[in-house]
Amino acid sequence: MSVLSQLLKKSSPQQGIILYYLFAIVVAFLLLNLPYVHKQGVEVNPIDTLFVAVSGISVTGLSPITIVDTYSTFGQIIILIILNIGGIGVMAIGTMLWVVLGKH
């Protein structure tokens, strides 16, 4: 069983949502820091990448950098996926996790 599943089983529903949200932000941040996600010759400050990740997961849509000028096509697809995951909603995914893990 994964560490995330164990944490979710031991946590309250509210803590599970927060854990999911933090996990999604960390994964998005790591994906956006991959070297082939940026256009060639473009350096991105990690705090800007974190801002884009949090903004994508929360579906705020704000960005301190120009997405088109900074990210390659693959990077833009990653950002679209992050926005779609955020668009599903933390509550919907949290509810699904509760049902799957047996917390009603």
GROMACS elastic network, one bead per residue, 0.5 to 0.9 nm:
[ bonds ]
;  ai    aj funct       b0    kb
    1     4     6  0.83482   500
    1     5     6  0.64807   500
    1     6     6  0.69141   500
    2     5     6  0.52698   500
    2     6     6  0.64023   500
    2     7     6  0.87340   500
    3     6     6  0.51202   500
    3     7     6  0.61743   500
    3     8     6  0.86026   500
    4     7     6  0.50967   500
    4     8     6  0.61222   500
    4     9     6  0.86511   500
    4    19     6  0.82002   500
    4    20     6  0.85823   500
    4    23     6  0.86253   500
    5     8     6  0.50586   500
    5     9     6  0.61804   500
    5    10     6  0.87054   500
    5   101     6  0.83276   500
    6     9     6  0.51817   500
    6    10     6  0.63273   500
    6    11     6  0.86081   500
    7    10     6  0.52613   500
    7    11     6  0.60265   500
    7    16     6  0.78154   500
    7    19     6  0.82599   500
    8    11     6  0.51380   500
    8    12     6  0.75997   500
    8    13     6  0.80266   500
    8    15     6  0.77721   500
    8    16     6  0.53134   500
    8    17     6  0.88217   500
    8    19     6  0.76968   500
    8    20     6  0.87193   500
    8    97     6  0.84379   500
    8    98     6  0.86964   500
    8   101     6  0.81674   500
    9    12     6  0.79517   500
    9    16     6  0.83294   500
    9    98     6  0.89407   500
    9   101     6  0.70083   500
    9   102     6  0.87493   500
    9   103     6  0.83197   500
   10    16     6  0.89509   500
   11    14     6  0.79022   500
   11    15     6  0.56811   500
   11    16     6  0.60164   500
   12    15     6  0.51802   500
   12    16     6  0.61753   500
   12    17     6  0.88540   500
   13    17     6  0.64425   500
   13    18     6  0.88216   500
   13    94     6  0.76264   500
   13    95     6  0.85322   500
   13    98     6  0.71537   500
   13   103     6  0.78574   500
   14    17     6  0.53106   500
   14    18     6  0.64869   500
   14    19     6  0.87064   500
   14    94     6  0.86194   500
   15    18     6  0.50597   500
   15    19     6  0.60285   500
   15    20     6  0.85262   500
   16    19     6  0.50113   500
   16    20     6  0.60883   500
   16    21     6  0.85284   500
   16    94     6  0.69026   500
   16    97     6  0.83364   500
   16    98     6  0.84653   500
   17    20     6  0.50746   500
   17    21     6  0.61272   500
   17    22     6  0.86234   500
   17    90     6  0.65366   500
   17    91     6  0.71330   500
   17    93     6  0.81105   500
   17    94     6  0.53469   500
   17    95     6  0.86699   500
   17    97     6  0.89268   500
   18    21     6  0.50139   500
   18    22     6  0.61283   500
   18    23     6  0.84527   500
   18    90     6  0.85880   500
   19    22     6  0.51419   500
   19    23     6  0.59605   500
   19    24     6  0.84889   500
   20    23     6  0.50324   500
   20    24     6  0.60413   500
   20    25     6  0.85747   500
   20    90     6  0.75919   500
   20    93     6  0.83593   500
   20    94     6  0.74721   500
   21    24     6  0.51777   500
   21    25     6  0.62545   500
   21    26     6  0.87235   500
   21    57     6  0.77995   500
   21    58     6  0.87790   500
   21    90     6  0.67870   500
   22    25     6  0.51123   500
   22    26     6  0.62025   500
   22    27     6  0.86566   500
   23    26     6  0.51805   500
   23    27     6  0.61991   500
   23    28     6  0.85530   500
   24    27     6  0.51946   500
   24    28     6  0.60432   500
   24    29     6  0.84785   500
   24    53     6  0.86903   500
   24    54     6  0.87891   500
   24    57     6  0.71040   500
   24    82     6  0.85447   500
   24    85     6  0.85748   500
   24    86     6  0.87189   500
   25    28     6  0.50909   500
   25    29     6  0.59890   500
   25    30     6  0.85584   500
   25    50     6  0.79129   500
   25    53     6  0.58975   500
   25    54     6  0.58035   500
   25    56     6  0.86361   500
   25    57     6  0.65722   500
   26    29     6  0.50499   500
   26    30     6  0.61485   500
   26    31     6  0.85934   500
   26    50     6  0.84509   500
   26    53     6  0.80587   500
   26    54     6  0.89108   500
   27    30     6  0.51347   500
   27    31     6  0.61242   500
   27    32     6  0.85794   500
   27    53     6  0.86444   500
   28    31     6  0.51210   500
   28    32     6  0.61228   500
   28    33     6  0.86358   500
   28    49     6  0.89824   500
   28    50     6  0.82817   500
   28    52     6  0.87685   500
   28    53     6  0.53760   500
   28    54     6  0.80657   500
   28    56     6  0.84106   500
   28    57     6  0.79733   500
   28    78     6  0.82734   500
   28    79     6  0.82812   500
   28    82     6  0.66602   500
   29    32     6  0.51997   500
   29    33     6  0.62955   500
   29    46     6  0.85431   500
   29    49     6  0.63144   500
   29    50     6  0.55621   500
   29    51     6  0.86782   500
   29    52     6  0.80425   500
   29    53     6  0.53800   500
   29    54     6  0.81155   500
   30    33     6  0.51303   500
   30    34     6  0.67269   500
   30    49     6  0.89351   500
   30    50     6  0.89435   500
   30    53     6  0.89956   500
   31    34     6  0.55586   500
   31    37     6  0.79062   500
   31    75     6  0.85574   500
   31    78     6  0.75011   500
   32    35     6  0.83291   500
   32    37     6  0.63222   500
   32    38     6  0.80681   500
   32    49     6  0.64853   500
   32    50     6  0.84764   500
   32    52     6  0.85505   500
   32    53     6  0.75294   500
   32    71     6  0.88472   500
   32    75     6  0.69181   500
   32    78     6  0.74681   500
   32    79     6  0.79530   500
   33    36     6  0.86092   500
   33    37     6  0.71287   500
   33    38     6  0.81506   500
   33    44     6  0.84877   500
   33    46     6  0.76227   500
   33    49     6  0.70859   500
   34    37     6  0.55961   500
   34    38     6  0.77143   500
   34    75     6  0.89079   500
   35    38     6  0.61909   500
   35    39     6  0.87489   500
   35    40     6  0.89700   500
   36    39     6  0.72357   500
   36    40     6  0.80136   500
   36    71     6  0.88179   500
   36    72     6  0.75424   500
   36    74     6  0.78490   500
   36    75     6  0.77376   500
   37    70     6  0.88545   500
   37    71     6  0.58729   500
   37    72     6  0.56177   500
   37    73     6  0.78028   500
   37    74     6  0.59132   500
   37    76     6  0.79697   500
   37    78     6  0.82056   500
   38    41     6  0.82001   500
   38    42     6  0.64083   500
   38    43     6  0.77972   500
   38    44     6  0.80397   500
   38    70     6  0.58719   500
   38    72     6  0.52202   500
   38    73     6  0.87255   500
   38    74     6  0.84388   500
   38    75     6  0.63830   500
   39    42     6  0.56615   500
   39    43     6  0.86662   500
   39    69     6  0.75915   500
   39    70     6  0.58312   500
   39    71     6  0.52912   500
   39    73     6  0.85297   500
   39    75     6  0.85383   500
   40    43     6  0.86555   500
   40    70     6  0.88916   500
   40    71     6  0.89994   500
   40    72     6  0.82297   500
   42    69     6  0.86424   500
   42    70     6  0.63615   500
   42    71     6  0.84141   500
   43    70     6  0.82291   500
   44    47     6  0.84526   500
   44    48     6  0.68203   500
   44    49     6  0.69432   500
   44    65     6  0.85948   500
   44    70     6  0.77675   500
   45    48     6  0.53182   500
   45    49     6  0.65455   500
   45    50     6  0.88672   500
   46    50     6  0.61389   500
   46    51     6  0.85538   500
   47    51     6  0.61438   500
   47    52     6  0.86635   500
   48    52     6  0.62384   500
   48    53     6  0.86133   500
   48    63     6  0.77946   500
   48    64     6  0.63123   500
   48    65     6  0.71991   500
   49    52     6  0.51113   500
   49    53     6  0.61749   500
   49    54     6  0.86860   500
   49    63     6  0.89953   500
   49    64     6  0.89273   500
   49    65     6  0.89225   500
   50    53     6  0.50250   500
   50    54     6  0.61474   500
   50    55     6  0.83818   500
   51    54     6  0.52539   500
   51    55     6  0.59122   500
   51    56     6  0.84072   500
   51    62     6  0.82237   500
   51    63     6  0.69484   500
   51    64     6  0.75280   500
   52    55     6  0.50295   500
   52    56     6  0.59518   500
   52    57     6  0.86106   500
   52    61     6  0.80024   500
   52    62     6  0.71536   500
   52    63     6  0.56092   500
   52    64     6  0.75863   500
   52    65     6  0.84389   500
   52    79     6  0.83532   500
   53    56     6  0.51226   500
   53    57     6  0.62218   500
   53    58     6  0.85410   500
   53    79     6  0.79883   500
   53    82     6  0.75190   500
   53    83     6  0.89919   500
   54    57     6  0.52364   500
   54    58     6  0.60101   500
   54    59     6  0.82556   500
   54    60     6  0.83341   500
   55    58     6  0.52309   500
   55    59     6  0.57777   500
   55    61     6  0.55238   500
   55    62     6  0.59160   500
   55    63     6  0.72829   500
   55    83     6  0.84196   500
   55    86     6  0.89915   500
   56    60     6  0.64224   500
   56    61     6  0.59890   500
   56    62     6  0.80193   500
   56    79     6  0.69507   500
   56    80     6  0.82569   500
   56    81     6  0.89022   500
   56    82     6  0.56343   500
   56    84     6  0.83878   500
   56    85     6  0.84627   500
   56    86     6  0.64062   500
   56    87     6  0.87538   500
   57    60     6  0.78905   500
   57    61     6  0.89900   500
   57    82     6  0.59353   500
   57    83     6  0.58840   500
   57    84     6  0.81979   500
   57    85     6  0.66844   500
   57    87     6  0.75921   500
   57    89     6  0.86125   500
   57    90     6  0.88206   500
   58    61     6  0.80312   500
   58    83     6  0.79089   500
   58    86     6  0.55799   500
   58    87     6  0.77740   500
   58    89     6  0.82126   500
   58    90     6  0.85639   500
   59    62     6  0.85062   500
   59    82     6  0.87373   500
   59    83     6  0.59398   500
   59    84     6  0.83916   500
   59    85     6  0.89621   500
   59    86     6  0.56410   500
   59    87     6  0.62233   500
   59    89     6  0.88747   500
   60    83     6  0.89908   500
   61    83     6  0.81490   500
   63    66     6  0.70582   500
   63    67     6  0.75997   500
   64    67     6  0.89277   500
   65    68     6  0.89425   500
   65    69     6  0.82467   500
   65    70     6  0.71676   500
   66    69     6  0.54701   500
   66    70     6  0.60081   500
   66    71     6  0.83556   500
   67    70     6  0.52342   500
   67    71     6  0.56876   500
   67    72     6  0.87366   500
   67    75     6  0.87962   500
   67    76     6  0.72706   500
   67    79     6  0.89716   500
   68    71     6  0.58958   500
   68    72     6  0.75122   500
   68    73     6  0.84647   500
   68    76     6  0.75861   500
   69    72     6  0.80707   500
   70    75     6  0.87395   500
   71    74     6  0.75962   500
   71    75     6  0.50234   500
   71    76     6  0.59680   500
   72    76     6  0.62117   500
   72    77     6  0.86347   500
   73    76     6  0.50686   500
   73    77     6  0.62782   500
   73    78     6  0.86912   500
   74    77     6  0.50757   500
   74    78     6  0.63002   500
   74    79     6  0.87572   500
   75    79     6  0.62939   500
   75    80     6  0.86843   500
   76    79     6  0.50012   500
   76    80     6  0.62267   500
   76    81     6  0.86791   500
   77    81     6  0.62475   500
   77    82     6  0.86063   500
   78    81     6  0.51111   500
   78    82     6  0.61993   500
   78    83     6  0.86658   500
   79    83     6  0.61621   500
   79    84     6  0.86019   500
   80    83     6  0.50578   500
   80    84     6  0.61836   500
   80    85     6  0.86553   500
   81    84     6  0.50001   500
   81    85     6  0.61637   500
   81    86     6  0.85287   500
   82    85     6  0.51464   500
   82    86     6  0.61742   500
   82    87     6  0.84759   500
   83    87     6  0.59127   500
   83    88     6  0.87167   500
   84    88     6  0.63445   500
   84    89     6  0.88878   500
   85    88     6  0.54013   500
   85    89     6  0.71415   500
   85    90     6  0.86665   500
   86    89     6  0.53876   500
   86    90     6  0.70032   500
   87    90     6  0.83518   500
   88    91     6  0.83448   500
   88    92     6  0.65380   500
   88    93     6  0.71986   500
   89    92     6  0.53478   500
   89    93     6  0.64076   500
   89    94     6  0.84228   500
   90    93     6  0.52924   500
   90    94     6  0.58164   500
   90    95     6  0.84478   500
   91    95     6  0.59785   500
   91    96     6  0.84923   500
   92    95     6  0.51564   500
   92    96     6  0.62290   500
   92    97     6  0.86767   500
   93    97     6  0.61413   500
   93    98     6  0.86450   500
   94    97     6  0.50602   500
   94    98     6  0.62609   500
   94    99     6  0.87526   500
   95    98     6  0.50994   500
   95    99     6  0.63330   500
   95   100     6  0.86356   500
   95   103     6  0.89844   500
   95   104     6  0.86879   500
   96    99     6  0.52191   500
   96   100     6  0.61175   500
   96   101     6  0.84844   500
   97   100     6  0.50718   500
   97   101     6  0.58527   500
   97   102     6  0.82486   500
   97   103     6  0.81554   500
   98   101     6  0.52098   500
   98   102     6  0.58560   500
   98   104     6  0.62114   500
   99   102     6  0.51243   500
   99   103     6  0.57698   500
   99   104     6  0.61541   500
  100   103     6  0.76916   500
  101   104     6  0.88524   500
